[in-house]
């Protein structure tokens, strides 16, 4: 039986107050930005291998999760044991604040070194890229580059996720503004020519799939999953390159279920979890696991460079500038 529950506020308060007992040590609370239906499948698969561990899920956008954590820390405690979020910058912030547990024995063999925190506090579980989705019923010639999107006829029908709601958008905006050929000038040109921001990536795929917008900026798996399910959309990996999210997993230092949390992290880095990631439409991170059908070989992609430390330092300013351009 799958031990999957959506964390309710009364339960969160109960856990935060320290409801004790031996059973609680085998219960972990995971704060995640991964879509709810996917997390249900993750927990189901995890419980097939580890039926003795109950997993509580609290799911929201990364920005809202971080605000919730901040408020809980200020109040003295959080029920969260594990973080699984689409934002290495937010993880870096938690690490810098001393909130994460160093897990020196994590099973990282076969995972690229670039996806592993040097201090072993968080570990990439997926490769998620951001590119361009378009409605195939509205667009005859697909754009091939980021630069094309500033043209008035494209920008006026373009929607993007906001970094005020989406951790993926935090990474994408932070990456794009570090590129000399783009920067804030590119975002200003998009805004001047009519581009708009929604909330998360879900608002983007819904608007493009329904034909409310012809183009969108979005993480690839949402577009390609929608295409596979019959939506009139397709996806472009832009010629200049893509921003990359690693969806890191980490254990909170003050967890009262550290051993169970380690089991969950171990499983996230395992072949079983990576095979499931591919089934859910993600690029895998483990060596030897093939990408989903229809996806390019990750080695053929151009990855836009980004300085995570600079991104963290500029995060508040980036959100303020974005809000000035697109509203908040």
C-alpha positions as CSV (number, residue, x, y, z in Angstrom):
1,X,0.0,0.0,0.0
2,X,1.4,3.4,-0.9
3,X,2.0,5.6,2.1
4,X,1.3,8.9,0.5
5,X,-0.3,11.9,2.2
6,X,-0.7,15.5,1.5
7,X,0.5,17.4,4.5
8,X,-2.2,19.4,6.1
9,X,-1.6,22.5,8.3
10,X,-2.9,20.8,11.4
11,X,-0.4,17.9,10.8
12,X,2.4,20.4,10.1
13,X,1.7,22.1,13.4
14,X,1.6,18.7,15.2
15,X,5.0,17.7,13.7
16,X,6.5,21.1,14.4
17,X,5.4,20.8,18.0
18,X,7.3,17.5,18.2
19,X,4.7,14.8,18.2
20,X,6.9,11.9,19.3
21,X,7.1,8.2,19.1
22,X,9.0,5.5,17.5
23,X,6.8,5.5,14.4
24,X,7.6,9.1,13.7
25,X,11.3,8.2,13.1
26,X,10.2,6.2,10.1
27,X,8.0,9.1,8.7
28,X,9.6,11.8,6.6
29,X,8.1,15.0,5.4
30,X,9.3,16.1,1.9
31,X,8.9,19.7,0.8
32,X,8.9,19.6,-3.0
33,X,8.2,21.7,-6.1
34,X,7.7,18.6,-8.3
35,X,4.2,18.3,-9.7
36,X,1.8,16.5,-7.3
37,X,0.9,13.7,-9.6
38,X,4.5,12.9,-10.3
39,X,5.3,13.0,-6.5
40,X,2.5,10.5,-5.9
41,X,4.1,8.1,-8.4
42,X,7.5,8.8,-6.8
43,X,6.2,7.9,-3.3
44,X,4.5,4.8,-4.7
45,X,7.7,3.5,-6.3
46,X,9.8,4.4,-3.2
47,X,7.4,2.5,-1.0
48,X,7.6,-0.6,-3.2
49,X,11.3,-0.7,-2.2
50,X,10.9,0.8,1.3
51,X,7.4,0.0,2.6
52,X,8.4,0.7,6.2
53,X,8.9,4.4,5.6
54,X,5.9,6.8,5.4
55,X,6.3,9.8,3.2
56,X,4.4,13.0,3.8
57,X,4.4,15.5,1.0
58,X,4.0,19.3,1.1
59,X,4.0,20.6,-2.5
60,X,4.2,24.2,-3.7
61,X,6.3,26.4,-5.9
62,X,9.9,26.8,-4.8
63,X,9.5,30.5,-3.8
64,X,6.5,29.7,-1.7
65,X,8.3,26.7,-0.1
66,X,11.2,28.9,0.8
67,X,8.9,31.5,2.4
68,X,7.2,28.8,4.3
69,X,10.5,27.4,5.6
70,X,11.7,30.9,6.6
71,X,8.5,31.4,8.6
72,X,8.9,28.0,10.3
73,X,12.5,28.6,11.1
74,X,11.6,31.9,12.6
75,X,8.9,30.2,14.7
76,X,11.5,27.6,15.9
77,X,11.0,24.5,13.9
78,X,9.9,23.0,10.6
79,X,8.3,19.6,10.0
80,X,10.4,19.2,6.8
81,X,13.0,16.5,6.7
82,X,13.9,16.5,3.0
83,X,13.9,19.2,0.3
84,X,13.4,18.3,-3.3
85,X,13.2,21.5,-5.3
86,X,13.9,22.8,-8.8
87,X,16.4,25.5,-7.6
88,X,20.1,25.0,-6.7
89,X,20.2,28.7,-5.8
90,X,17.6,28.1,-3.0
91,X,19.6,25.1,-1.9
92,X,22.8,27.1,-1.8
93,X,21.0,29.7,0.4
94,X,19.9,26.9,2.8
95,X,23.4,25.5,2.9
96,X,24.9,29.0,3.5
97,X,22.4,29.4,6.4
98,X,23.6,26.1,7.9
99,X,20.3,24.4,7.4
100,X,21.4,21.4,5.5
101,X,22.9,18.1,6.7
102,X,26.3,17.1,5.1
103,X,25.7,13.5,3.8
104,X,29.2,12.4,3.1
105,X,28.3,8.8,2.3
106,X,25.6,9.6,-0.3
107,X,25.8,7.2,-3.3
108,X,27.0,9.6,-6.0
109,X,28.9,7.2,-8.2
110,X,27.9,7.7,-11.8
111,X,26.5,11.2,-11.2
112,X,28.3,14.1,-12.8
113,X,30.5,16.0,-10.3
114,X,29.0,19.3,-11.4
115,X,25.6,18.1,-10.0
116,X,27.0,17.4,-6.5
117,X,27.5,20.0,-3.9
118,X,31.3,19.9,-3.0
119,X,30.3,19.8,0.7
120,X,27.8,16.9,0.1
121,X,24.8,18.8,1.3
122,X,22.7,18.5,-1.8
123,X,22.6,16.4,-5.0
124,X,21.1,16.9,-8.4
125,X,18.5,14.3,-9.3
126,X,17.5,15.4,-12.8
127,X,18.6,17.6,-15.7
128,X,15.7,20.0,-16.5
129,X,16.3,22.5,-19.3
130,X,14.3,25.6,-20.3
131,X,13.4,26.4,-23.9
132,X,10.5,27.5,-26.1
133,X,7.1,25.9,-26.4
134,X,4.8,26.9,-29.3
135,X,1.3,26.1,-30.4
136,X,1.4,24.1,-33.6
137,X,-2.0,25.3,-34.7
138,X,-0.9,29.0,-34.5
139,X,2.7,28.9,-35.6
140,X,3.8,27.8,-39.0
141,X,7.6,28.3,-38.6
142,X,9.0,27.6,-35.2
143,X,11.5,30.0,-33.7
144,X,15.0,28.5,-33.3
145,X,16.5,31.0,-30.9
146,X,16.0,33.2,-27.9
147,X,16.9,36.3,-29.9
148,X,13.9,35.8,-32.3
149,X,11.4,36.1,-29.4
150,X,11.9,39.9,-29.1
151,X,10.3,40.4,-32.5
152,X,6.9,42.2,-32.0
153,X,4.9,39.5,-33.7
154,X,6.4,36.8,-31.4
155,X,6.7,38.8,-28.1
156,X,3.1,40.0,-28.3
157,X,1.9,36.4,-28.0
158,X,4.6,35.1,-25.5
159,X,4.1,34.0,-21.9
160,X,6.8,33.1,-19.4
161,X,6.9,31.9,-15.8
162,X,7.7,34.4,-13.1
163,X,10.7,34.0,-10.7
164,X,8.3,35.3,-8.0
165,X,6.6,31.9,-8.1
166,X,8.8,29.4,-9.9
167,X,12.2,28.1,-8.9
168,X,12.8,27.1,-12.5
169,X,12.2,30.7,-13.6
170,X,14.6,31.9,-10.9
171,X,17.3,29.8,-12.5
172,X,16.4,30.8,-16.1
173,X,16.2,34.5,-15.4
174,X,19.4,34.4,-13.4
175,X,21.1,32.6,-16.2
176,X,19.8,34.8,-19.0
177,X,20.8,38.0,-17.3
178,X,24.3,36.7,-17.0
179,X,24.6,36.2,-20.8
180,X,26.3,39.3,-22.4
181,X,24.2,38.9,-25.5
182,X,20.9,39.0,-23.5
183,X,20.9,40.5,-20.1
184,X,18.1,42.7,-18.9
185,X,18.0,44.4,-22.3
186,X,16.5,41.2,-23.7
187,X,13.8,41.1,-21.0
188,X,13.0,44.8,-21.5
189,X,12.6,44.2,-25.3
190,X,10.2,41.3,-24.6
191,X,8.1,43.4,-22.2
192,X,8.1,46.4,-24.5
193,X,6.8,44.2,-27.3
194,X,4.0,42.7,-25.3
195,X,5.3,39.6,-23.6
196,X,3.7,38.7,-20.3
197,X,4.5,36.6,-17.2
198,X,2.2,34.1,-15.6
199,X,3.0,32.3,-12.4
200,X,4.6,28.9,-12.7
201,X,5.4,26.8,-15.7
202,X,1.9,25.3,-15.4
203,X,0.3,28.6,-16.4
204,X,2.5,28.7,-19.5
205,X,1.7,25.3,-20.9
206,X,-2.0,25.8,-20.2
207,X,-2.0,29.1,-22.1
208,X,-0.1,27.8,-25.1
209,X,-2.0,24.5,-25.3
210,X,-5.3,26.3,-25.2
211,X,-4.1,28.8,-27.9
212,X,-4.4,31.8,-25.7
213,X,-0.7,32.4,-26.4
214,X,1.3,31.1,-29.4
215,X,4.7,30.9,-27.6
216,X,6.0,30.2,-24.1
217,X,9.2,30.0,-22.2
218,X,9.0,26.7,-20.2
219,X,10.9,23.7,-18.9
220,X,11.1,21.0,-21.5
221,X,9.4,18.1,-19.9
222,X,6.1,20.0,-19.4
223,X,5.9,20.8,-23.1
224,X,7.1,17.4,-24.3
225,X,4.7,15.6,-21.9
226,X,1.8,17.7,-23.1
227,X,2.8,17.0,-26.7
228,X,2.9,13.2,-26.0
229,X,-0.6,13.4,-24.5
230,X,-2.0,15.1,-27.7
231,X,-1.8,18.8,-26.9
232,X,-1.1,20.9,-30.1
233,X,2.3,22.0,-28.9
234,X,6.0,21.4,-29.7
235,X,9.3,22.4,-28.1
236,X,12.5,24.0,-29.2
237,X,15.9,23.8,-27.6
238,X,17.2,27.2,-28.7
239,X,20.4,27.5,-30.7
240,X,22.2,29.8,-28.2
241,X,21.7,27.2,-25.5
242,X,19.5,26.3,-22.5
243,X,19.5,27.1,-18.8
244,X,19.7,24.0,-16.6
245,X,18.0,22.9,-13.4
246,X,19.3,19.9,-11.5
247,X,16.3,19.5,-9.0
248,X,18.6,18.8,-6.0
249,X,17.6,16.8,-3.0
250,X,18.8,17.5,0.5
251,X,18.3,16.6,4.2
252,X,17.5,19.3,6.7
253,X,20.1,19.3,9.5
254,X,17.4,19.4,12.2
255,X,15.4,16.5,10.8
256,X,14.2,14.0,13.5
257,X,14.2,11.2,10.9
258,X,17.7,11.5,9.5
259,X,18.2,7.8,8.7
260,X,14.9,7.5,6.9
261,X,15.7,10.7,5.1
262,X,19.0,9.2,3.9
263,X,17.2,6.2,2.6
264,X,15.0,8.6,0.5
265,X,18.0,10.4,-0.8
266,X,19.8,7.2,-1.6
267,X,16.7,6.1,-3.6
268,X,16.5,9.4,-5.5
269,X,20.0,8.8,-6.7
270,X,19.4,5.1,-7.6
271,X,18.8,3.5,-10.9
272,X,15.1,2.8,-10.0
273,X,14.5,6.5,-9.4
274,X,16.4,7.5,-12.5
275,X,14.4,5.1,-14.7
276,X,11.2,6.6,-13.2
277,X,12.5,10.1,-14.0
278,X,12.9,9.1,-17.6
279,X,9.3,7.6,-17.6
280,X,8.1,11.0,-16.3
281,X,9.9,12.8,-19.1
282,X,13.1,14.0,-17.4
283,X,16.7,13.8,-18.6
284,X,18.4,11.4,-16.2
285,X,21.6,12.2,-14.3
286,X,22.9,8.7,-13.7
287,X,25.5,7.4,-16.2
288,X,24.1,4.6,-18.4
289,X,20.4,5.7,-18.2
290,X,19.0,6.7,-21.6
291,X,17.1,10.0,-22.1
292,X,13.3,9.8,-22.8
293,X,12.2,8.8,-26.2
294,X,12.2,11.9,-28.5
295,X,14.6,13.8,-26.4
296,X,18.1,14.7,-27.7
297,X,21.2,13.3,-26.3
298,X,22.1,15.7,-23.4
299,X,25.6,15.8,-24.8
300,X,24.4,17.5,-27.9
301,X,22.8,20.4,-26.0
302,X,24.5,23.8,-25.5
303,X,24.3,24.6,-21.8
304,X,24.3,28.3,-20.9
305,X,27.0,29.1,-18.3
306,X,25.8,30.5,-15.0
307,X,27.5,31.5,-11.7
308,X,25.3,30.1,-8.9
309,X,27.0,32.3,-6.3
310,X,26.3,35.4,-8.3
311,X,22.8,34.2,-8.9
312,X,22.2,33.9,-5.2
313,X,23.7,37.3,-4.5
314,X,21.5,38.9,-7.2
315,X,18.4,37.0,-6.5
316,X,16.4,39.7,-4.7
317,X,17.4,42.3,-7.3
318,X,16.5,40.0,-10.2
319,X,13.1,39.5,-8.8
320,X,12.6,43.2,-8.2
321,X,13.6,44.1,-11.7
322,X,11.5,41.3,-13.2
323,X,8.5,42.5,-11.1
324,X,9.0,46.1,-12.4
325,X,8.9,44.9,-16.0
326,X,6.1,42.3,-15.7
327,X,4.3,42.9,-12.5
328,X,4.2,40.9,-9.3
